[in-house]
Amino acid sequence: MQNRYVGGGKFSPLYIGPGQPGYSPYLPNSINDNWVPGRFYTNLSLSYDMSLPDARRLEVYGVINNLFDVDPPVDPGAASSTNSILFDAIGRAFTVGVRLQM
């Protein structure tokens, strides 16, 4: 099991949001929300190794990324609805496979 936390932060250092010093709704650099919240993601992976005749090995594995299907926060400045570099924009994803070592 792997856990990953992406902390929240300011949307932009160029803007001022409510609760920040210098905020005024009359200033052009003041916006109504200058905060992007953080997210916590959990990934789960399982594998099973088997020994085969002739010293070969077989591994069966499975991975579930974003186990709890946590939605990313909305980032109004991103090209899409969120920052896909920091946050998981896909949602829950599964991977299964087999590896054979000869």
Secondary structure, DSSP 8 states (H G I E B T S, - for coil): -EEEEE--EES-TTSB-TTSTT--TTSTTB-S--EE--EEEEEEEEEEEEEEGGGEEEEEEEEEESTT-------TTSSSSS-TTTS-SS-SEEEEEEEEE-
